[in-house]
Amino acid sequence: MEFSALIRNASREAHSDVGSSSFMSDLLGGRLGVAAYRRYSEQLWFVYRALESPADALATDPVAGPFLRPELARLAELERDLAHLGGPDWRSGLTALPATAAYAARVAECARDWPAGYVAHHYTRYMGDLSGGQIVRDTAEKTWGFDRKGDGVRFYVFESIANPAAFKREYRALLDALPVDDLEKQRVVEECKRAYALNAGIFRALAEEFRLSA
């Protein structure tokens, strides 16, 4: 089995668990206010800062480097959304939930010490943004009145990727060509599952924070 299929199959259950979390279900169901969406976006900022800050250092790495496509970069667009949601001083009240801090720390650790593990986090985040993230964008536009693909949802808009399906095929080809042995690939699969678990931890914390808003 090609590695891209292996990693997708192995993480399917974890992906389903994350997608069916109570927080995300309430958010997508329109039962939470825009404050919950903003808080979620703020948590994403910490994760994507950890993902994208090491890009220059990893650019020439033979394992992680090929995945660092500028078309995927989300941090600048996310900051634009946060400025729209929170005003010019949006950074002043920014706080990471403990679950978010743990997630960002693990991403940073992999970026520093284990490029193949970093690829696991890269895959789970960006491929999710290109796929299921579009459901979040559509919901946000309809529920809170954001302009279509405008400020507030730019994080989910990949303007430089004209054909997402083709891009994802290219990405899967990179996974299939990952220059590591089978044992290391299994470690990457396990790290992928860990990434989903870390993300689920954020959703649990947000569900607790916004449990009265549903």
C-alpha positions as CSV (number, residue, x, y, z in Angstrom):
1,M,0.0,0.0,0.0
2,E,1.3,3.5,-0.9
3,F,2.3,5.5,2.2
4,S,-0.3,8.2,1.5
5,A,-3.1,5.6,1.6
6,L,-1.6,4.0,4.7
7,I,-1.4,7.2,6.6
8,R,-4.9,8.2,5.5
9,N,-6.4,4.8,6.5
10,A,-4.6,4.7,9.8
11,S,-5.7,8.1,10.9
12,R,-9.3,7.8,9.7
13,E,-10.8,6.9,13.0
14,A,-8.9,9.7,14.8
15,H,-10.0,12.1,12.1
16,S,-13.6,11.1,12.6
17,D,-13.4,11.6,16.3
18,V,-12.1,15.1,15.9
19,G,-14.8,16.0,13.3
20,S,-17.5,14.8,15.6
21,S,-16.4,16.7,18.7
22,S,-19.1,18.5,20.5
23,F,-17.5,21.9,20.0
24,M,-17.1,21.5,16.3
25,S,-20.6,20.0,16.0
26,D,-22.0,23.0,17.8
27,L,-19.9,25.4,15.8
28,L,-20.9,23.9,12.4
29,G,-24.5,23.6,13.6
30,G,-24.7,27.4,14.2
31,R,-25.3,26.9,17.9
32,L,-22.3,28.9,19.0
33,G,-21.7,32.6,18.6
34,V,-19.0,34.4,16.8
35,A,-17.0,34.6,20.0
36,A,-16.4,30.9,19.9
37,Y,-15.3,31.1,16.3
38,R,-12.9,33.9,17.2
39,R,-11.5,31.9,20.2
40,Y,-11.0,28.9,18.0
41,S,-9.2,31.0,15.4
42,E,-7.0,32.4,18.1
43,Q,-5.9,28.9,19.1
44,L,-5.1,28.1,15.5
45,W,-2.8,31.1,15.5
46,F,-0.5,29.4,18.1
47,V,-0.4,26.1,16.2
48,Y,0.3,27.7,12.8
49,R,3.0,30.0,14.3
50,A,4.7,26.8,15.4
51,L,4.2,25.2,12.0
52,E,5.4,28.1,9.9
53,S,8.1,29.7,11.9
54,P,10.6,26.9,11.2
55,A,10.0,27.0,7.5
56,D,13.2,28.7,6.6
57,A,15.3,26.4,8.7
58,L,13.6,23.3,7.2
59,A,13.5,24.5,3.6
60,T,16.6,22.5,2.6
61,D,15.8,19.4,4.7
62,P,15.4,16.4,2.5
63,V,12.5,15.0,4.4
64,A,10.4,18.1,5.4
65,G,11.6,20.6,2.8
66,P,9.6,19.4,-0.2
67,F,6.3,19.9,1.8
68,L,7.0,23.6,2.5
69,R,5.0,25.0,-0.3
70,P,4.3,28.8,0.0
71,E,0.8,28.2,-1.4
72,L,-0.1,26.6,1.9
73,A,1.1,29.3,4.3
74,R,-1.8,30.4,6.5
75,L,-0.4,32.6,9.3
76,A,-0.7,35.9,7.5
77,E,-4.2,35.2,6.4
78,L,-5.1,34.0,9.9
79,E,-3.8,37.3,11.3
80,R,-5.9,39.2,8.9
81,D,-9.0,37.3,10.1
82,L,-8.1,37.9,13.7
83,A,-7.7,41.6,13.1
84,H,-11.2,41.6,11.5
85,L,-12.6,39.6,14.5
86,G,-10.8,41.4,17.3
87,G,-9.7,44.8,15.9
88,P,-6.2,46.2,15.5
89,D,-5.2,45.2,19.1
90,W,-6.2,41.6,18.7
91,R,-2.9,40.4,20.0
92,S,-3.2,42.1,23.4
93,G,-5.7,39.6,24.8
94,L,-4.4,36.5,23.0
95,T,-4.0,33.5,25.2
96,A,-3.3,29.9,24.5
97,L,-5.3,27.2,26.2
98,P,-3.1,24.6,27.9
99,A,-4.1,22.1,25.2
100,T,-3.1,24.5,22.5
101,A,0.2,25.2,24.2
102,A,0.9,21.5,24.3
103,Y,0.0,21.1,20.6
104,A,2.2,24.0,19.6
105,A,5.1,22.7,21.7
106,R,4.9,19.3,20.1
107,V,5.0,20.8,16.6
108,A,8.0,23.0,17.5
109,E,9.7,19.9,19.0
110,C,9.3,17.9,15.8
111,A,10.4,20.8,13.7
112,R,13.5,21.1,15.7
113,D,14.4,17.5,16.3
114,W,12.4,15.2,13.9
115,P,11.6,16.5,10.4
116,A,9.5,13.3,9.6
117,G,7.4,14.0,12.6
118,Y,7.0,17.6,11.5
119,V,5.6,16.2,8.2
120,A,3.0,14.3,10.1
121,H,1.7,17.6,11.7
122,H,2.0,19.4,8.4
123,Y,-0.1,16.7,6.7
124,T,-2.9,16.6,9.3
125,R,-3.2,20.4,9.4
126,Y,-2.9,21.6,5.8
127,M,-4.7,18.7,4.1
128,G,-7.5,19.2,6.6
129,D,-7.7,22.9,5.8
130,L,-8.0,22.2,2.1
131,S,-10.8,19.6,2.7
132,G,-12.9,19.9,5.8
133,G,-11.8,23.4,6.5
134,Q,-14.0,24.5,3.6
135,I,-17.1,23.4,5.6
136,V,-16.0,25.7,8.4
137,R,-15.6,28.6,6.0
138,D,-19.0,28.0,4.5
139,T,-20.7,27.8,7.9
140,A,-18.9,31.0,9.1
141,E,-20.0,32.9,6.0
142,K,-23.6,31.9,6.5
143,T,-23.9,32.0,10.3
144,W,-22.0,35.2,11.0
145,G,-22.3,37.1,7.8
146,F,-18.7,37.2,6.6
147,D,-18.2,38.1,3.0
148,R,-17.6,35.1,0.8
149,K,-13.9,34.2,1.0
150,G,-13.4,37.6,2.7
151,D,-12.1,38.9,6.0
152,G,-12.9,36.6,8.8
153,V,-12.5,33.4,6.7
154,R,-9.4,34.1,4.7
155,F,-7.6,31.4,6.6
156,Y,-9.6,28.9,4.7
157,V,-9.1,30.5,1.3
158,F,-6.1,29.2,-0.7
159,E,-6.0,31.8,-3.5
160,S,-2.7,30.4,-4.9
161,I,-4.1,26.9,-5.3
162,A,-6.3,26.9,-8.4
163,N,-7.0,23.2,-8.3
164,P,-7.1,21.8,-4.8
165,A,-7.7,18.2,-6.0
166,A,-4.6,18.3,-8.2
167,F,-2.6,19.9,-5.4
168,K,-3.7,17.2,-3.0
169,R,-2.6,14.5,-5.5
170,E,0.8,16.2,-5.7
171,Y,1.0,16.3,-1.9
172,R,0.2,12.6,-1.7
173,A,2.9,11.9,-4.2
174,L,5.4,13.6,-1.9
175,L,4.2,11.4,1.0
176,D,4.7,8.3,-1.2
177,A,8.2,9.5,-2.0
178,L,9.1,10.3,1.7
179,P,12.8,9.3,1.9
180,V,12.6,7.2,5.1
181,D,12.4,3.5,5.9
182,D,9.3,1.6,6.8
183,L,9.9,1.8,10.5
184,E,10.2,5.5,10.3
185,K,7.0,5.7,8.2
186,Q,5.2,3.8,11.0
187,R,6.5,6.4,13.5
188,V,5.1,9.1,11.2
189,V,1.7,7.4,11.2
190,E,1.7,7.3,15.0
191,E,2.6,11.0,15.1
192,C,-0.2,11.7,12.8
193,K,-2.6,10.1,15.3
194,R,-1.0,12.1,18.0
195,A,-1.6,15.3,16.0
196,Y,-5.3,14.4,15.9
197,A,-5.3,13.7,19.6
198,L,-3.7,17.1,20.3
199,N,-6.3,18.8,18.2
200,A,-9.1,17.0,19.9
201,G,-7.7,18.3,23.2
202,I,-8.2,21.8,22.0
203,F,-11.8,21.0,21.0
204,R,-12.5,19.5,24.4
205,A,-11.2,22.6,26.1
206,L,-13.2,24.9,23.9
207,A,-16.3,22.8,24.5
208,E,-15.9,23.3,28.2
209,E,-15.3,27.1,27.8
210,F,-18.4,27.5,25.6
211,R,-20.7,24.9,27.0
212,L,-23.3,27.5,28.0
213,S,-23.3,29.2,24.6
214,A,-24.8,26.2,22.8
